[in-house]
Amino acid sequence: MRRIRALFMRILTQFGHDRRTLALLFVAPVIVLWLLTVILDGTAASVHVAAVDLPDALSAQLEKTDAHIETVDGERAGELIADGDVAAVLSMDGGALRVELEGTDAGKSQQVMAAVNEAMAGLRETYQNDVEAARRKAGSDAEASMERLRRSMASQPADPHMVEQLERIMASSQPETKSMAVSGVDVVHLHGGEDWKVFDYYGPVFIGIFLFVFTFITSGMSLVTERTGGTMTRFLTTPINGVQILAGYAGAFGALSLVQSSVILWISVSFIGFPCVGVVWLVVLTCMLLAMASVSLGLLVSALSKTPFQVVQMMLLFVVPQILLCGLFDLSGSPSWMQALGRCMPLTYGVDVLRDVMLRGEGWGGVWPDLLTLFAFLTVFFALGAVGFRKKRARVRQR
């Protein structure tokens, strides 16, 4: 018991001297839980739909559904669905309702169709009620006319035009009814199709997350292990500089990420069944840039860590928020500051490119700004890591 107590006190004392570890143990989980709470509270409950020149009766029924309907012109609707800001565009094609689904998110497509079916059911019910009311009114009017005619026949001699009056009364008992505002529904997909599943929308997200997380952990722990084992100290006493060390690590992990991303993509498309309608080389290039940015961030974090355990703890601050804000959750209903925070993280841009290429078939012209931003993150992390290595090199030489 004495030995257990001694070991118990030693571990607590060790943690007491390591203020950084204590801070990460308590602060990081609180930050992550708070972010997750804000994200889930702000997740959009309704699907966003653009409507173009719909009949008033149909618009009234759509407003009763859970969908958020925005009335716009045709040009604006095309811009919204092209940018992925709406899940569908509703317009009239003759007498039929044309539902153009964005298609990449099967879950939102199902919400749109549920809202459309609900609105059409309400429209048919309203139409049937109007027809029935018109028939009742026409029957009541015809009965009143017949009563007047009977009274006239009883008080006056036979009228030679009585047959014509009877024909008019019978005709008025069959009211003219207008056709329903919408005769049917035509569904088209801008991307994907009816066979796409809900998980297909999240496939590119998980590919990016797995590449980023595992590369971050591997690179960060590798460098810390070499430093604690004395290898890095011997490196820093040689003519090699921090930039060269970082370049070597980034190049090696970049080559590994080329193989890793190729294997993951092949398995995801061929065996799991993720869709990939764009060019494969652009997906591989994105995975490489994402992995190298993760390597640079991992090397930067390793400069702030003394043990591999601290690298894992740092992941709560540097990686987990990126996972929460990269597009895994719908942030359209979240506060604007949270959406802006998500745009300040490299994983967000990598996931956006993977979705654009794999699900929407975008080419180089549509994704190069995001790739350039991803490369800028890589450069910044690399430069900060080089500064950290230069300081460590100076401290080693002073010893």
C-alpha positions as CSV (number, residue, x, y, z in Angstrom):
1,M,0.0,0.0,0.0
2,R,2.9,2.3,0.8
3,R,4.4,1.8,-2.7
4,I,1.1,2.4,-4.4
5,R,0.7,5.7,-2.4
6,A,4.2,6.7,-3.3
7,L,3.5,6.1,-7.0
8,F,0.2,7.9,-6.7
9,M,1.9,11.0,-5.1
10,R,4.7,10.9,-7.7
11,I,2.2,11.0,-10.6
12,L,0.2,13.8,-9.1
13,T,3.4,15.8,-8.3
14,Q,4.6,15.3,-11.9
15,F,1.3,16.6,-13.3
16,G,1.4,19.5,-10.8
17,H,4.8,20.6,-12.2
18,D,3.5,20.3,-15.8
19,R,1.1,23.2,-16.0
20,R,0.7,22.9,-19.8
21,T,-0.7,19.3,-19.4
22,L,-3.0,20.4,-16.6
23,A,-4.4,23.2,-18.7
24,L,-4.9,20.9,-21.7
25,L,-6.6,18.3,-19.5
26,F,-9.2,20.8,-18.3
27,V,-9.4,23.6,-20.8
28,A,-9.4,21.7,-24.1
29,P,-12.3,19.4,-23.4
30,V,-14.4,22.4,-22.2
31,I,-13.6,24.3,-25.4
32,V,-14.5,21.3,-27.6
33,L,-17.8,20.6,-25.7
34,W,-18.7,24.3,-25.9
35,L,-18.1,24.3,-29.7
36,L,-20.1,21.1,-30.2
37,T,-23.0,22.6,-28.2
38,V,-23.1,25.8,-30.3
39,I,-22.8,23.7,-33.5
40,L,-25.7,21.3,-32.6
41,D,-27.9,24.2,-31.3
42,G,-27.4,26.1,-34.6
43,T,-27.8,23.2,-37.0
44,A,-30.4,24.1,-39.5
45,A,-33.6,22.2,-38.9
46,S,-35.2,23.2,-42.2
47,V,-34.0,22.8,-45.7
48,H,-33.5,26.0,-47.9
49,V,-35.4,26.0,-51.2
50,A,-35.6,28.7,-53.9
51,A,-39.0,29.3,-55.6
52,V,-39.4,30.9,-59.0
53,D,-42.9,32.2,-60.1
54,L,-45.0,29.6,-58.4
55,P,-48.8,29.7,-58.3
56,D,-50.1,31.5,-55.2
57,A,-52.0,28.4,-54.1
58,L,-48.8,26.2,-54.2
59,S,-46.7,28.9,-52.5
60,A,-49.3,29.1,-49.7
61,Q,-49.0,25.3,-49.2
62,L,-45.2,25.3,-49.3
63,E,-45.1,28.0,-46.5
64,K,-47.0,25.5,-44.3
65,T,-44.1,22.9,-44.5
66,D,-40.9,22.8,-42.6
67,A,-38.9,24.0,-45.6
68,H,-37.5,27.6,-45.8
69,I,-38.8,29.0,-49.0
70,E,-37.1,32.0,-50.7
71,T,-38.8,33.5,-53.7
72,V,-36.3,34.7,-56.3
73,D,-36.0,35.2,-60.0
74,G,-34.6,32.5,-62.4
75,E,-31.1,34.0,-62.6
76,R,-30.7,34.3,-58.8
77,A,-32.0,30.7,-58.4
78,G,-29.4,29.4,-60.8
79,E,-26.6,31.1,-58.8
80,L,-27.9,29.8,-55.4
81,I,-28.1,26.2,-56.5
82,A,-24.7,26.4,-58.3
83,D,-23.1,27.6,-55.1
84,G,-24.8,25.0,-53.0
85,D,-26.7,27.6,-51.0
86,V,-30.1,26.0,-51.6
87,A,-31.0,22.3,-51.8
88,A,-33.5,22.7,-54.7
89,V,-35.1,25.2,-57.1
90,L,-38.9,25.0,-57.6
91,S,-40.3,26.4,-60.9
92,M,-43.2,25.8,-63.3
93,D,-42.7,23.9,-66.5
94,G,-46.1,24.2,-68.3
95,G,-48.6,22.9,-65.8
96,A,-46.1,20.7,-63.9
97,L,-43.9,21.6,-61.0
98,R,-40.3,21.3,-61.8
99,V,-38.1,20.3,-58.8
100,E,-34.4,20.7,-59.6
101,L,-32.5,19.1,-56.7
102,E,-28.9,20.1,-56.0
103,G,-28.4,16.4,-55.3
104,T,-25.1,16.1,-53.5
105,D,-26.8,15.7,-50.1
106,A,-29.3,12.9,-50.3
107,G,-30.6,13.8,-46.8
108,K,-31.6,17.4,-47.9
109,S,-33.1,16.0,-51.2
110,Q,-35.3,13.8,-49.1
111,Q,-36.4,16.8,-47.0
112,V,-37.2,18.8,-50.2
113,M,-39.3,15.9,-51.7
114,A,-41.1,15.5,-48.4
115,A,-42.0,19.2,-48.4
116,V,-43.1,19.1,-52.0
117,N,-45.3,16.0,-51.4
118,E,-46.8,17.6,-48.4
119,A,-47.6,20.8,-50.3
120,M,-49.0,18.8,-53.2
121,A,-51.2,16.8,-50.9
122,G,-52.5,20.0,-49.3
123,L,-53.1,21.5,-52.8
124,R,-55.1,18.5,-53.9
125,E,-57.1,18.6,-50.6
126,T,-57.9,22.3,-51.1
127,Y,-58.8,21.8,-54.7
128,Q,-61.2,18.9,-53.8
129,N,-62.8,21.0,-51.1
130,D,-63.3,23.9,-53.5
131,V,-64.9,21.6,-56.1
132,E,-67.2,20.1,-53.5
133,A,-68.2,23.5,-52.2
134,A,-68.9,24.7,-55.8
135,R,-71.1,21.6,-56.4
136,R,-73.0,22.2,-53.2
137,K,-73.6,25.8,-54.1
138,A,-74.7,24.9,-57.6
139,G,-77.1,22.3,-56.3
140,S,-78.5,24.7,-53.8
141,D,-79.0,27.4,-56.6
142,A,-80.6,24.8,-58.9
143,E,-83.0,23.7,-56.2
144,A,-84.0,27.3,-55.5
145,S,-84.6,27.9,-59.2
146,M,-86.8,24.7,-59.4
147,E,-88.8,25.9,-56.5
148,R,-89.4,29.3,-58.1
149,L,-90.4,27.5,-61.3
150,R,-92.9,25.2,-59.5
151,R,-94.5,28.3,-57.9
152,S,-94.7,30.0,-61.2
153,M,-96.4,26.9,-62.8
154,A,-98.9,26.7,-60.0
155,S,-100.0,30.4,-60.3
156,Q,-99.8,30.9,-64.0
157,P,-100.9,29.0,-67.2
158,A,-98.5,26.8,-69.0
159,D,-95.4,28.6,-70.3
160,P,-94.2,27.5,-73.8
161,H,-90.6,28.3,-72.7
162,M,-90.8,26.0,-69.7
163,V,-88.5,23.3,-71.3
164,E,-85.8,25.9,-71.9
165,Q,-86.0,27.0,-68.3
166,L,-85.7,23.4,-67.1
167,E,-82.6,22.9,-69.3
168,R,-81.0,26.1,-67.9
169,I,-81.6,24.9,-64.4
170,M,-80.2,21.4,-65.1
171,A,-77.1,23.0,-66.7
172,S,-76.5,25.3,-63.7
173,S,-76.5,22.3,-61.4
174,Q,-73.2,21.2,-63.0
175,P,-70.7,24.0,-62.2
176,E,-67.7,24.8,-64.2
177,T,-64.6,23.9,-62.3
178,K,-61.1,25.2,-62.9
179,S,-58.2,22.7,-63.2
180,M,-55.7,22.3,-60.3
181,A,-52.9,24.8,-60.3
182,V,-50.3,22.1,-60.6
183,S,-50.9,19.0,-62.7
184,G,-47.8,17.0,-61.7
185,V,-44.2,17.0,-60.5
186,D,-41.1,16.5,-62.5
187,V,-37.8,15.9,-60.6
188,V,-34.3,16.5,-62.0
189,H,-30.9,16.3,-60.3
190,L,-28.2,18.8,-60.9
191,H,-25.7,16.4,-59.3
192,G,-26.0,12.8,-58.5
193,G,-29.2,10.8,-58.8
194,E,-31.8,8.9,-56.9
195,D,-29.4,6.1,-56.2
196,W,-27.1,8.3,-54.1
197,K,-27.2,7.6,-50.4
198,V,-27.0,10.0,-47.4
199,F,-23.5,8.7,-46.5
200,D,-22.2,9.6,-50.0
201,Y,-22.3,13.3,-49.0
202,Y,-20.0,12.6,-46.0
203,G,-17.6,10.3,-47.7
204,P,-15.2,13.1,-48.9
205,V,-15.4,14.6,-45.4
206,F,-14.2,11.4,-43.7
207,I,-11.4,10.9,-46.3
208,G,-10.1,14.4,-45.5
209,I,-10.5,14.0,-41.8
210,F,-8.7,10.6,-41.7
211,L,-5.8,11.9,-43.8
212,F,-5.4,15.0,-41.7
213,V,-5.7,13.4,-38.3
214,F,-3.5,10.4,-38.8
215,T,-0.8,12.4,-40.6
216,F,-0.9,15.0,-37.8
217,I,-0.4,12.4,-35.0
218,T,2.2,10.5,-36.9
219,S,4.4,13.5,-37.8
220,G,4.0,15.2,-34.4
221,M,4.8,12.1,-32.4
222,S,7.7,11.1,-34.7
223,L,9.5,14.4,-34.2
224,V,8.9,14.5,-30.4
225,T,10.1,10.9,-30.1
226,E,13.3,11.8,-32.0
227,R,13.8,14.8,-29.7
228,T,13.3,12.8,-26.5
229,G,15.6,10.0,-27.7
230,G,18.4,12.5,-28.5
231,T,18.3,12.1,-32.2
232,M,17.0,15.6,-32.9
233,T,19.6,17.1,-30.6
234,R,22.4,15.4,-32.6
235,F,20.7,16.7,-35.8
236,L,20.7,20.3,-34.5
237,T,24.4,20.2,-33.8
238,T,25.2,19.4,-37.4
239,P,25.2,21.9,-40.3
240,I,21.6,20.9,-41.2
241,N,19.1,23.6,-40.3
242,G,15.5,23.6,-39.3
243,V,14.1,24.4,-42.7
244,Q,15.9,21.4,-44.1
245,I,14.6,19.1,-41.3
246,L,11.1,20.3,-41.9
247,A,11.5,19.9,-45.7
248,G,12.7,16.4,-45.3
249,Y,9.8,15.5,-43.0
250,A,7.2,17.2,-45.2
251,G,8.6,15.6,-48.4
252,A,8.7,12.1,-46.8
253,F,5.2,12.4,-45.4
254,G,4.0,14.0,-48.7
255,A,5.3,10.9,-50.6
256,L,3.6,8.6,-48.1
257,S,0.3,10.6,-48.4
258,L,0.4,10.1,-52.2
259,V,0.4,6.4,-51.7
260,Q,-2.1,6.6,-48.8
261,S,-4.6,8.8,-50.6
262,S,-4.4,6.7,-53.7
263,V,-5.2,3.5,-51.7
264,I,-7.9,5.2,-49.7
265,L,-9.5,6.7,-52.8
266,W,-9.4,3.4,-54.6
267,I,-11.0,1.4,-51.7
268,S,-13.6,4.2,-51.1
269,V,-14.7,4.3,-54.7
270,S,-14.3,0.6,-55.7
271,F,-15.4,-1.2,-52.6
272,I,-17.3,1.2,-50.3
273,G,-19.0,2.8,-53.3
274,F,-18.3,6.5,-52.7
275,P,-19.1,8.5,-55.9
276,C,-16.3,10.3,-57.7
277,V,-17.6,12.2,-60.8
278,G,-14.5,14.4,-61.1
279,V,-10.9,13.8,-62.2
280,V,-9.0,11.5,-59.9
281,W,-5.7,13.4,-60.1
282,L,-7.3,16.5,-58.6
283,V,-8.5,14.4,-55.6
284,V,-5.1,13.0,-55.1
285,L,-3.5,16.4,-55.3
286,T,-5.9,17.8,-52.7
287,C,-5.1,14.8,-50.4
288,M,-1.4,15.5,-50.8
289,L,-1.7,19.2,-50.0
290,L,-4.0,18.4,-47.0
291,A,-1.5,15.8,-45.7
292,M,1.5,18.1,-46.1
293,A,-0.4,20.9,-44.3
294,S,-1.1,18.4,-41.6
295,V,2.6,17.5,-41.4
296,S,3.6,21.1,-41.1
297,L,1.0,21.7,-38.4
298,G,2.1,18.5,-36.6
299,L,5.8,19.6,-36.7
300,L,4.8,23.1,-35.4
301,V,2.8,21.5,-32.6
302,S,5.7,19.1,-31.8
303,A,7.9,22.2,-31.2
304,L,5.4,23.2,-28.4
305,S,5.3,19.7,-26.9
306,K,7.8,17.9,-24.7
307,T,6.3,14.4,-24.8
308,P,4.2,12.4,-27.3
309,F,1.4,12.5,-24.7
310,Q,1.3,16.3,-25.1
311,V,1.0,15.9,-28.9
312,V,-2.2,13.9,-28.3
313,Q,-3.5,16.6,-25.9
314,M,-2.6,19.4,-28.4
315,M,-4.8,17.6,-30.9
316,L,-7.9,18.6,-28.9
317,L,-7.0,22.3,-29.5
318,F,-5.5,22.1,-33.1
319,V,-7.4,19.3,-34.8
320,V,-10.7,18.5,-33.1
321,P,-12.1,22.0,-33.7
322,Q,-11.2,21.6,-37.4
323,I,-13.2,18.3,-37.5
324,L,-16.2,20.0,-36.0
325,L,-16.1,23.0,-38.3
326,C,-14.9,21.5,-41.6
327,G,-18.3,20.6,-43.0
328,L,-19.2,17.5,-41.0
329,F,-22.1,19.4,-39.5
330,D,-24.4,21.9,-41.3
331,L,-23.2,25.3,-40.0
332,S,-25.8,27.4,-42.0
333,G,-27.8,28.0,-38.9
334,S,-24.8,28.6,-36.6
335,P,-23.6,32.1,-35.6
336,S,-21.7,34.0,-38.2
337,W,-18.5,34.1,-36.1
338,M,-18.5,30.3,-36.0
339,Q,-18.8,30.1,-39.8
340,A,-16.0,32.6,-40.1
341,L,-13.9,30.5,-37.7
342,G,-14.4,27.5,-39.9
343,R,-13.0,29.4,-42.9
344,C,-9.8,30.0,-41.0
345,M,-8.9,26.3,-40.9
346,P,-7.1,24.3,-43.6
347,L,-9.3,21.2,-43.2
348,T,-12.3,23.2,-44.3
349,Y,-10.8,24.1,-47.6
350,G,-9.6,20.5,-48.2
351,V,-13.0,19.1,-47.6
352,D,-14.6,21.7,-49.8
353,V,-12.4,20.7,-52.7
354,L,-13.0,17.0,-52.2
355,R,-16.7,17.5,-52.2
356,D,-16.6,19.8,-55.2
357,V,-14.5,17.3,-57.2
358,M,-16.0,14.0,-56.1
359,L,-19.6,15.0,-55.9
360,R,-20.0,17.9,-58.3
361,G,-17.4,17.1,-60.9
362,E,-15.6,20.5,-60.5
363,G,-12.4,20.9,-62.5
364,W,-9.3,23.0,-61.8
365,G,-11.0,26.2,-62.7
366,G,-13.5,25.8,-59.9
367,V,-11.3,24.7,-57.0
368,W,-7.9,26.4,-57.5
369,P,-8.7,29.2,-55.0
370,D,-9.3,26.7,-52.3
371,L,-6.2,24.8,-53.2
372,L,-4.2,28.0,-53.2
373,T,-5.5,28.8,-49.7
374,L,-4.6,25.3,-48.6
375,F,-1.1,25.8,-49.9
376,A,-0.9,29.2,-48.0
377,F,-1.7,27.4,-44.8
378,L,1.0,24.9,-45.5
379,T,3.5,27.7,-46.1
380,V,2.6,29.5,-42.9
381,F,2.8,26.4,-40.8
382,F,6.1,25.5,-42.4
383,A,7.6,29.0,-41.7
384,L,6.4,29.0,-38.1
385,G,7.9,25.5,-37.6
386,A,11.2,26.7,-39.1
387,V,11.3,29.6,-36.6
388,G,10.7,27.1,-33.8
389,F,13.5,24.9,-34.9
390,R,15.8,27.8,-35.3
391,K,15.2,28.8,-31.6
392,K,15.8,25.2,-30.5
393,R,19.0,25.1,-32.5
394,A,20.2,28.3,-30.8
395,R,19.5,26.8,-27.4
396,V,21.3,23.6,-28.2
397,R,24.4,25.5,-29.4
398,Q,24.4,27.6,-26.2
399,R,24.7,24.4,-24.2
